[in-house]
């Protein structure tokens, strides 16, 4: 099938489809408009019917009330003068077009009845007085057949002391003047007049138009009954009256105050209404057929000149598809304007493809050069990685890397040897499997722990350096570098024992010397010369310094060997400071402040910390300056501060001031051993506290430390 034929058939199919859609849409639209207009008309007609019924009831009620208050009617009722009452009721019936009148006494017993002449000879039964309200709709029986009727009940005489009641009925049937007038005012074309219906419960008790098949009237459906009586709403929709479909609008009767069982409405035959829609359908179909034929002729005329243009464009596209990008379509040979645009676009596309191919070739050459460069850099990275792995695998210190979940990602050969475990059994596991006492959440630091070798009862002592592992500026894990210091620890223990023994011997030798000097200075061996006394005091001071130095070396050896044992108890920090102030004299001042709580610490070691801090403060302060000691409770701990007015500490040296044998550049070589602050830090950290310094060069320093409070446990 040629392309032109395909295009022609496509256009034809499209036109037919559009005609069908347009016809259907137009009919549906007109039908909706017509239905809406019909509903508006029904609503207006129903409003007219409602107004007529309400006016009729009001009219009957007004005129009955007027007659009921006439004195002669009341007098006739009291005398039960049947003849006079009959004359009055005839007048009322004739004037007001009332079909049936009845008079009841105070007990509700009917004592007189009058009916319109059109009902003469019929047997009529009305509801009892107790079944009727002031006005509304009621069922009466004429010769045993139910008929709907409007009724009004008016008391005769004074409302407080009535002599009876007049009840008037207007029967709603084909002869009713009210309904005839309504039908006339709401008339439709003679082929389909309006149909008025009245319902009692679900039963149709009146209809203004009778047709064949109405005897099969099934009344109201359950849906309509629920809408009218249960919801109290107006129903609009389709329904059957007999066998004829109607479009109807029904409304509940609203004058009944309670127990509503009445409804009324109007309807129009659906067949008569929709015949107009069928005529519209026929017209639209003929219009669509004519439009389709016209379009077919026009399309044929237009497409007749397309074939040569399409053939030229098709041949050019085949050549381009085979790779001939030098070909261009001669636009002057194309007769159709639209195909000229297509040919021009194809020429532009070929030029763009040619340019794109040139660019791609250039980019491929650049990519090839980049790949060569990347390969060279990859080789360098591989060599560097191999070198790094060789270094890590040949180093004697153990190295472990952890990811952000604290799981092992690398375990070098030295770590295998030290821990006695194969790396592949621990990679991917939590590091606490073999380092249970190490906590890495505190950041970079150095710890010494004893761990048990894997699958072995023996323990080893490790020094572990913990540092953060950063990748692209973000924390990605930790690095643990460790070595086995079991031999060093044994050596430290031996050294600590040796120093402890030496210190004990020195202290034993100094004890009698100190005691002998004290007795001499106190005059136990007689008076001594002033110069000799001065020399002896110098000897005594040096003896105290030696004892202090020995005590420091002894504490350092305990700290290094891990033998610093604390005997904690509740201590009074105020009492300890007061004793130290008394020992040093007037240069040391204690600011008590509020009463401080008890601390939980080792009294001996805390005294050593304060003495070291006070001794340093005095050593590096002018002769007449004061050293202040303050104490306060802060953040669940007891804080002690020792302040001096000395030379201060340079900022760059503060971070090293608590290290062993570290002395500032401002300190004379003979000023000390450099152990006091190291010992103080070790003791405070062993208590779980903190120690730090705040200093300004030339203005002095303040050393702070904290110890836990005694909680009574």
C-alpha positions in Angstrom: 0.0 0.0 0.0 1.4 3.4 -1.0 2.1 6.1 1.5 -0.4 8.4 -0.1 -3.1 5.8 0.3 -2.2 5.3 3.9 -2.4 9.1 4.5 -5.7 9.2 2.7 -7.2 6.4 4.8 -5.9 7.8 8.0 -7.5 11.2 7.3 -10.7 9.4 6.4 -10.7 7.4 9.6 -10.0 10.5 11.6 -12.8 12.5 10.0 -15.3 9.7 10.6 -14.2 9.3 14.2 -14.4 13.0 14.8 -17.9 13.1 13.2 -19.1 10.3 15.5 -17.6 12.0 18.6 -19.0 15.4 17.6 -22.5 14.0 17.0 -22.6 12.1 20.2 -21.3 15.0 22.2 -23.8 17.4 20.6 -26.7 15.2 21.3 -25.6 14.5 24.9 -25.1 18.3 25.4 -28.6 19.2 24.0 -30.2 16.3 25.9 -28.6 17.6 29.2 -29.8 21.1 28.4 -33.3 19.9 27.6 -33.5 17.7 30.8 -32.3 20.7 32.9 -34.9 22.9 31.3 -37.5 20.2 31.9 -36.6 20.0 35.5 -36.8 23.7 35.9 -40.2 23.6 34.3 -41.3 20.8 36.6 -40.0 22.7 39.6 -42.0 25.8 38.6 -45.1 23.7 38.0 -44.7 21.9 41.3 -44.3 25.3 43.0 -47.5 26.4 41.4 -49.3 23.2 42.6 -47.9 23.7 46.1 -49.0 27.4 46.2 -52.5 26.4 45.0 -52.9 23.7 47.7 -51.6 26.0 50.4 -53.9 28.9 49.2 -56.9 26.6 49.0 -56.3 25.4 52.6 -55.8 28.9 53.8 -58.9 30.1 51.9 -61.1 27.4 53.4 -59.7 28.0 56.9 -60.3 31.8 56.7 -63.9 31.6 55.5 -64.9 28.7 57.8 -63.5 30.7 60.8 -65.4 33.7 59.6 -68.7 31.8 59.5 -68.0 29.9 62.7 -68.0 33.2 64.7 -71.4 34.3 63.4 -73.8 34.5 66.3 -76.8 33.0 64.5 -74.8 29.9 63.4 -73.6 29.5 67.0 -77.1 29.8 68.3 -78.4 27.3 65.8 -75.7 24.9 66.9 -76.5 25.3 70.6 -80.2 24.6 69.9 -79.3 21.8 67.5 -81.6 23.4 65.0 -80.9 21.1 62.1 -82.9 23.1 59.6 -81.1 26.4 60.3 -77.7 24.6 60.4 -78.5 23.0 57.0 -79.3 26.4 55.4 -76.1 27.9 56.7 -74.0 25.0 55.5 -75.6 25.2 52.1 -74.6 28.8 51.8 -71.0 28.0 52.8 -70.8 25.1 50.3 -72.3 27.0 47.5 -70.1 30.1 48.0 -66.8 28.3 48.7 -67.2 25.3 46.4 -66.8 22.9 49.3 -67.7 19.3 48.5 -68.6 18.0 52.0 -69.4 19.7 55.3 -70.0 18.1 58.7 -70.8 19.5 62.2 -69.6 17.7 65.3 -70.6 18.4 68.9 -68.1 18.8 71.8 -67.8 15.1 72.1 -66.8 14.6 68.5 -70.1 13.1 67.5 -71.3 14.2 64.0 -74.8 15.7 64.4 -75.3 17.1 60.9 -73.7 16.5 57.4 -74.0 18.3 54.1 -72.6 17.3 50.7 -72.3 19.1 47.4 -75.0 18.3 44.8 -72.3 16.6 42.6 -72.0 14.0 45.4 -75.7 13.4 45.9 -76.6 9.7 46.0 -73.1 8.6 47.0 -72.3 6.9 50.3 -69.5 8.9 52.0 -67.4 7.9 55.0 -65.0 10.4 56.6 -62.2 10.0 59.3 -63.1 10.4 62.9 -62.7 13.7 64.6 -59.7 12.5 66.6 -57.8 11.5 63.4 -57.9 15.0 62.0 -55.7 18.0 62.8 -56.6 21.6 62.1 -56.0 21.2 58.3 -54.3 18.9 55.8 -54.9 15.9 53.6 -57.1 13.0 54.5 -58.6 9.8 53.0 -62.4 9.6 52.6 -64.4 6.7 51.2 -66.9 7.3 48.5 -68.9 4.2 47.8 -66.1 2.2 49.4 -63.3 3.7 47.2 -60.5 5.8 48.7 -60.3 9.4 47.6 -57.8 12.1 48.8 -59.3 15.3 50.1 -58.2 18.6 51.5 -59.8 19.3 54.9 -60.1 22.2 57.4 -61.5 21.8 61.0 -62.6 25.0 62.7 -64.1 25.3 66.2 -67.6 26.8 66.4 -67.9 29.6 68.8 -65.3 30.7 71.4 -62.1 28.8 71.1 -62.0 28.3 74.9 -65.7 27.2 75.1 -66.6 25.9 71.7 -70.1 24.5 71.1 -68.7 22.1 68.4 -66.6 21.9 65.3 -67.2 22.4 61.5 -65.1 20.2 59.2 -65.0 21.0 55.5 -63.7 18.6 52.8 -62.7 19.3 49.2 -62.3 16.0 47.3 -59.3 15.9 44.9 -60.5 14.1 41.8 -61.1 14.8 38.1 -64.0 17.1 38.8 -62.1 19.3 41.3 -62.0 22.9 40.1 -58.6 23.5 41.8 -56.9 20.7 39.9 -58.5 21.7 36.6 -57.2 25.2 37.0 -53.7 23.9 37.8 -53.6 21.6 34.8 -54.8 24.5 32.6 -52.1 26.9 33.9 -49.3 24.3 33.5 -50.5 22.8 30.2 -48.1 21.1 27.9 -48.6 20.2 24.2 -51.8 18.4 23.6 -49.8 15.2 22.7 -48.5 15.0 26.3 -50.3 17.0 29.0 -49.0 17.3 32.6 -49.8 14.5 35.1 -50.6 15.4 38.7 -50.3 12.6 41.3 -51.2 12.5 45.1 -49.8 9.7 47.3 -50.8 8.3 50.7 -47.7 6.5 52.0 -46.4 4.6 49.0 -49.8 4.3 47.3 -51.0 6.6 44.5 -54.5 7.7 45.5 -55.0 10.3 42.7 -53.7 11.0 39.2 -55.0 13.7 36.9 -54.5 11.6 33.7 -55.5 8.0 33.1 -53.9 5.8 30.5 -54.1 2.2 29.4 -52.0 0.1 31.8 -52.5 2.5 34.8 -54.2 -0.3 36.7 -50.8 -1.9 37.0 -49.5 1.1 38.9 -47.1 -0.3 41.5 -47.0 2.9 43.6 -43.8 4.5 44.8 -40.5 2.6 44.9 -38.5 2.2 48.2 -36.0 4.8 47.0 -38.7 7.4 46.5 -40.4 6.6 49.8 -37.1 7.0 51.7 -36.4 10.3 50.0 -39.9 11.7 50.6 -40.9 10.4 54.1 -37.7 9.5 55.8 -35.4 12.3 54.6 -38.2 14.8 53.9 -36.6 15.8 50.5 -38.0 16.4 47.1 -37.5 13.6 44.6 -36.5 14.3 41.0 -36.0 11.4 38.5 -37.5 8.7 36.4 -40.4 6.6 37.5 -43.1 4.3 36.1 -46.8 5.1 36.2 -48.4 1.9 35.2 -46.2 0.8 32.4 -45.3 4.2 31.0 -42.0 5.8 31.9 -42.2 9.4 33.3 -39.9 12.1 34.4 -41.4 13.2 37.7 -40.9 15.6 40.6 -42.5 14.6 44.0 -42.6 16.5 47.2 -43.7 15.6 50.8 -46.8 17.4 52.1 -45.4 19.8 54.7 -48.5 21.1 56.5 -48.8 18.0 58.6 -46.9 18.7 61.8 -46.0 15.1 62.6 -46.2 11.6 61.2 -46.2 12.8 57.5 -47.7 10.2 55.2 -48.7 12.4 52.3 -46.9 13.5 49.1 -47.8 15.0 45.8 -46.1 15.8 42.5 -46.1 16.2 38.8 -44.7 14.3 35.8 -44.3 14.3 32.1 -44.1 11.3 29.7 -40.5 10.4 28.9 -41.3 9.1 25.3 -42.9 12.3 24.2 -40.1 14.4 25.6 -37.2 12.4 24.1 -38.8 12.2 20.6 -37.2 15.6 20.1 -33.8 14.1 20.9 -34.3 11.4 18.3 -35.1 14.1 15.7 -31.9 15.9 16.6 -29.9 12.7 16.3 -31.2 12.2 12.7 -30.2 15.8 11.8 -26.8 15.4 13.3 -26.2 12.1 11.4 -27.0 13.7 8.0 -24.8 16.7 8.8 -21.9 14.4 9.8 -22.2 12.3 6.6 -22.3 15.5 4.5 -19.2 16.9 6.3 -17.3 13.6 5.9 -17.9 13.5 2.1 -16.8 17.1 1.8 -13.6 16.5 3.7 -12.8 13.3 1.7 -13.0 15.4 -1.6 -10.9 18.1 -0.1 -8.2 15.7 1.2 -8.1 13.9 -2.1 -7.4 17.2 -3.9 -4.8 18.3 -1.4 -2.9 15.0 -1.3 -2.7 14.5 -5.1 0.5 16.6 -5.3 2.2 15.0 -2.3 3.7 11.9 -4.0 6.6 13.5 -5.9 7.7 15.5 -2.9 7.6 12.4 -0.7 9.5 10.4 -3.2 12.3 13.0 -3.3 12.5 13.2 0.5 12.4 9.4 0.8 15.4 8.9 -1.6 17.4 11.5 0.2 16.7 9.8 3.6 17.8 6.4 2.2 21.1 7.9 1.1 21.6 9.6 4.5 20.8 6.3 6.2 23.7 4.6 4.2 26.1 7.2 5.5 26.2 9.7 2.7 26.1 13.0 4.7 27.2 15.1 1.8 23.8 14.8 0.1 21.4 17.7 0.3 17.8 17.9 -0.9 17.1 20.5 -3.6 14.2 22.5 -2.0 13.3 24.1 -5.4 12.0 20.7 -6.6 9.5 20.4 -3.8 6.2 21.9 -4.7 4.3 21.6 -1.3 5.1 24.3 1.3 5.0 21.9 4.2 7.3 19.4 2.5 9.7 22.3 1.8 9.9 22.8 5.6 10.6 19.1 6.1 13.3 19.1 3.4 14.9 22.1 5.0 14.9 20.5 8.4 16.5 17.3 7.0 19.2 19.4 5.4 19.8 21.2 8.7 19.8 17.8 10.5 22.5 16.4 8.1 24.7 19.4 8.7 24.3 19.0 12.4 25.1 15.3 12.2 28.3 16.1 10.2 29.4 18.7 12.7 28.5 16.3 15.6 30.6 13.5 14.1 33.6 15.8 13.8 33.2 16.8 17.4 32.9 13.1 18.5 36.1 12.2 16.7 37.9 15.0 18.4 36.5 14.0 21.8 37.5 10.4 21.2 41.1 11.5 20.6 41.0 13.5 23.8 39.4 10.6 25.7 42.1 8.3 24.5 44.8 10.6 25.7 43.0 10.9 29.1 42.8 7.1 29.3 46.5 6.8 28.8 47.2 9.4 31.5 44.7 7.6 33.8 46.4 4.3 33.2 49.7 5.8 34.1 48.3 7.3 37.3 46.6 4.0 38.1 49.9 2.2 37.8 51.5 4.8 40.2 48.6 4.3 42.7 48.9 0.6 42.5 52.7 0.8 43.2 52.1 3.2 46.0 49.3 1.0 47.5 51.6 -2.0 47.2 54.4 -0.1 48.9 52.0 1.1 51.7 50.7 -2.5 52.2 54.2 -3.8 52.3 55.1 -1.2 55.0 52.0 -2.0 57.0 52.6 -5.7 56.7 56.3 -5.6 57.7 56.0 -3.1 60.5 56.4 -4.6 64.0 53.5 -2.6 65.6 50.0 -3.9 65.2 47.6 -1.8 63.1 43.8 -2.1 63.0 41.3 0.1 61.1 37.7 0.4 62.1 34.7 1.7 60.2 32.1 4.1 61.5 30.2 1.1 63.1 33.4 0.1 65.0 33.9 -3.0 63.0 37.3 -4.2 61.9 38.2 -3.5 58.3 42.0 -4.1 58.3 44.2 -6.3 60.5 48.0 -6.4 59.7 50.4 -9.2 60.1 52.0 -7.8 63.3 48.5 -7.6 64.9 48.0 -11.3 64.0 51.3 -12.2 65.7 50.6 -10.0 68.8 47.0 -11.1 69.3 47.6 -14.8 68.2 44.6 -14.7 65.8 44.1 -15.1 62.1 43.0 -11.8 60.5 40.2 -13.3 58.5 38.4 -14.5 61.7 38.2 -10.9 63.1 37.6 -8.8 60.0 34.0 -7.6 60.0 33.6 -8.2 63.8 33.4 -5.6 66.6 36.7 -4.5 68.0 35.6 -5.1 71.6 35.8 -8.8 70.8 39.6 -8.6 71.6 39.9 -5.1 73.1 37.0 -5.2 75.7 38.4 -2.5 77.9 39.1 0.1 75.2 36.6 2.9 74.5 37.3 4.8 71.2 34.5 7.3 71.5 36.7 9.8 73.3 38.7 10.6 70.2 42.5 10.5 69.7 44.4 9.3 72.8 46.8 6.8 74.2 45.8 3.9 76.5 47.6 1.0 78.2 45.5 -2.1 78.7 45.9 -5.8 79.5 44.2 -8.1 77.1 44.0 -11.9 76.8 45.4 -13.4 73.7 42.9 -15.1 71.4 42.2 -18.7 72.4 45.0 -18.5 75.0 44.9 -18.1 78.8 48.0 -15.8 78.8 47.6 -12.0 79.0 49.7 -9.3 77.4 50.0 -5.6 78.1 49.4 -3.3 75.1 50.0 0.4 74.6 47.3 1.5 72.1 47.3 4.8 70.1 43.8 5.7 69.0 43.2 8.3 66.3 40.4 9.4 64.1 40.3 8.2 60.4 39.2 11.1 58.1 38.1 10.7 54.5 37.1 13.7 52.4 36.9 15.8 55.5 34.5 13.5 57.3 35.1 11.0 60.0 35.0 7.5 58.5 36.3 5.4 61.4 39.4 5.0 63.7 42.9 3.7 63.5 44.4 1.6 66.4 48.2 1.4 66.5 49.5 -0.9 69.3 52.5 -2.7 70.5 53.2 -5.3 73.1 54.8 -3.6 76.1 54.7 -6.6 78.4 58.5 -6.7 78.7 58.6 -2.9 79.2 56.0 -3.2 81.9 57.9 -5.8 83.7 61.0 -3.6 83.5 58.9 -0.6 84.8 57.7 -2.8 87.7 61.3 -3.8 88.4 62.4 -0.1 88.2 59.5 0.9 90.4 60.5 -1.7 93.0 64.1 -0.6 92.8 63.2 3.1 93.2 60.7 2.3 95.9 63.5 0.4 97.8 66.0 3.3 97.3 63.4 5.9 98.3 62.6 3.9 101.4 66.2 3.7 102.3 66.8 7.4 101.7 63.7 8.3 103.8 64.9 6.0 106.5 68.3 7.7 106.5 66.7 11.2 106.5 64.4 10.5 109.3 67.0 10.5 112.1 68.8 13.4 110.5 65.6 15.4 110.4 64.8 14.5 114.0 68.3 15.4 115.3 68.2 18.7 113.5 64.9 19.6 115.0 66.2 18.8 118.5 69.3 20.9 118.0 67.3 23.9 116.6 64.9 23.6 119.6 67.9 23.9 122.0 67.8 20.3 123.3 71.7 20.3 123.3 72.1 23.8 124.6 72.2 27.2 123.0 73.7 27.6 119.5 75.3 30.4 117.7 73.0 32.4 115.3 75.2 31.7 112.3 75.3 28.0 113.1 71.5 28.1 113.6 71.1 29.6 110.1 73.3 26.9 108.6 71.3 24.2 110.4 68.0 25.7 109.0 69.4 25.6 105.5 70.3 21.9 106.1 66.8 21.3 107.4 65.2 22.9 104.3 67.4 20.8 102.0 66.4 17.8 103.9 62.7 18.6 103.3 63.4 19.2 99.6 65.2 15.8 99.4 62.3 14.1 101.1 59.8 15.9 98.7 61.9 14.9 95.7 62.1 11.3 96.9 58.4 11.2 97.4 57.8 12.5 93.8 60.1 9.9 92.3 58.3 7.2 94.4 54.9 8.4 93.1 56.2 8.5 89.5 57.4 4.9 89.7 54.0 3.9 91.1 52.2 5.7 88.3 54.4 4.2 85.5 54.1 0.7 86.9 50.3 1.1 87.3 50.5 0.6 91.1 48.9 3.8 92.1 46.3 2.4 94.6 43.7 4.9 95.9 42.3 4.5 99.4 39.1 6.6 98.9 36.9 7.9 101.6 34.9 10.9 102.6 37.4 13.8 103.2 36.9 17.4 104.3 38.8 19.4 101.6 38.5 22.6 103.8 40.4 20.9 106.6 43.2 19.7 104.3 43.7 23.1 102.7 43.7 24.8 106.1 46.5 22.5 107.3 48.5 23.2 104.1 48.0 27.0 104.6 49.2 26.7 108.2 52.3 24.8 107.0 53.3 27.4 104.4 52.6 30.5 106.5 51.2 34.0 105.6 52.0 33.9 101.8 49.2 31.4 101.2 45.6 32.5 101.7 42.5 30.3 101.7 39.1 31.8 100.6 36.5 29.4 102.0 33.3 30.9 100.6 30.1 28.8 101.3 30.4 25.5 103.2 31.9 23.0 100.8 30.5 19.4 100.7 32.7 16.3 101.4 34.8 14.9 98.6 35.3 11.2 97.8 39.1 10.8 97.4 42.4 9.5 98.8 43.4 12.1 101.4 47.2 11.5 101.2 47.3 11.8 97.4 45.0 14.9 97.3 47.3 16.6 99.9 50.3 15.8 97.6 48.5 17.4 94.6 47.7 20.6 96.5 51.3 20.8 98.0 52.8 20.4 94.5 50.5 23.2 93.1 51.2 25.5 96.1 55.0 24.8 95.9 55.1 25.6 92.2 53.0 28.8 92.8 55.4 30.0 95.5 58.5 29.0 93.5 57.5 31.1 90.4 56.0 34.2 92.2 57.7 37.3 93.6 58.9 37.1 97.2 56.1 39.2 98.7 53.2 38.0 96.5 50.2 36.0 97.7 49.0 32.5 96.6 45.2 32.2 96.8 43.3 28.9 97.2 39.6 28.8 96.4 37.1 25.9 96.6 33.5 25.5 95.3 31.0 22.9 94.2 30.3 22.8 90.5 28.5 20.3 88.1 28.5 17.5 90.6 32.2 17.8 91.6 34.4 19.7 94.0 36.6 22.3 92.3 39.8 23.6 93.8 41.7 26.5 92.3 45.3 27.7 93.2 46.2 31.1 91.8 49.6 33.0 91.8 50.9 36.3 90.6 54.0 34.9 88.9 55.5 35.1 85.5 52.7 33.1 83.8 53.0 30.4 81.1 53.3 31.1 77.3 50.2 29.9 75.4 52.2 27.5 73.2 53.6 25.7 76.2 50.3 25.2 78.2 49.5 21.9 76.3 52.8 20.4 77.4 52.9 21.6 81.0 51.5 18.4 82.5 54.0 16.1 80.8 56.7 14.3 82.7 60.1 16.1 82.9 58.5 19.0 80.9 59.6 22.4 82.2 58.7 25.7 80.7 61.2 27.9 78.9 60.7 30.5 81.7 62.0 28.1 84.4 65.6 28.1 85.6 67.4 24.8 85.1 67.8 24.3 88.9 64.2 25.1 89.7 62.8 21.5 89.9 62.6 18.0 88.4 59.6 18.6 86.2 57.5 15.9 87.9 55.1 17.8 90.1 52.4 18.6 87.6 52.8 15.2 85.9 52.1 13.6 89.3 49.2 15.9 90.0 47.6 15.1 86.7 48.0 11.4 87.2 46.5 11.4 90.6 43.5 13.6 89.6 42.7 11.5 86.5 43.0 8.3 88.6 40.2 9.9 90.8 38.1 10.4 87.6 38.5 14.2 87.8 40.1 16.9 85.5 43.0 19.3 85.9 43.8 22.3 83.8 45.5 25.7 83.8 44.5 29.3 82.8 47.5 31.7 82.4 48.5 35.0 81.0 52.2 35.8 80.7 53.3 38.4 83.1 50.0 38.2 85.1 50.2 34.8 86.8 48.5 31.4 86.5 45.5 29.6 88.0 45.5 25.8 88.3 42.2 24.0 88.6 41.3 20.4 89.5 38.1 18.6 90.3 37.3 15.5 92.4 34.0 13.6 92.8 31.6 14.5 95.6 30.9 12.1 98.4 27.3 10.8 97.8 27.0 8.6 100.9 27.1 5.3 99.0 
